[in-house]
């Protein structure tokens, strides 16, 4: 169920839900950026303290 939710979140960014309209070699970069944003949002909504990682 977790994987389906993650794919659904990526579809909201239209990275997996439609045709990628950019250079194909940038697809990996865009997927990594969107995945990072989704993970960041999940961490922040679960009460993650960002100050632990700020130097």
C-alpha positions in Angstrom: 0.0 0.0 0.0 2.9 2.4 0.7 4.3 2.0 -2.8 0.9 2.8 -4.4 0.7 6.0 -2.3 4.2 7.0 -3.3 3.4 6.4 -7.0 0.2 8.4 -6.6 2.2 11.3 -5.1 4.6 11.2 -8.0 1.7 11.3 -10.4 0.6 14.6 -8.9 3.9 16.0 -10.1 3.1 14.5 -13.5 6.5 12.8 -13.6 5.0 9.3 -13.9 1.4 10.0 -14.9 2.0 11.6 -18.3 4.5 11.8 -21.1 7.8 13.2 -20.0 8.3 16.3 -22.2 12.0 16.9 -21.7 15.3 15.2 -22.6 15.2 11.6 -21.6 18.6 11.8 -19.9 17.1 14.3 -17.5 14.3 11.9 -16.4 16.5 10.3 -13.7 17.3 13.8 -12.3 13.7 14.9 -12.3 12.6 11.6 -10.7 15.2 12.0 -7.9 14.2 15.6 -7.3 10.5 14.8 -7.1 11.2 11.7 -4.9 13.3 13.9 -2.5 10.4 16.5 -2.3 7.9 13.7 -1.5 10.2 12.2 1.1 10.8 15.6 2.7 7.1 16.3 2.9 6.5 12.9 4.5 9.2 13.5 7.1 7.9 17.0 7.9 4.3 15.8 8.3 5.4 13.0 10.7 7.0 15.5 13.1 10.6 15.2 11.9 13.0 17.7 13.5 15.0 19.4 10.7 17.3 21.0 13.2 19.0 17.7 13.9 20.6 17.8 10.5 21.4 21.5 10.1 25.0 22.2 10.9 
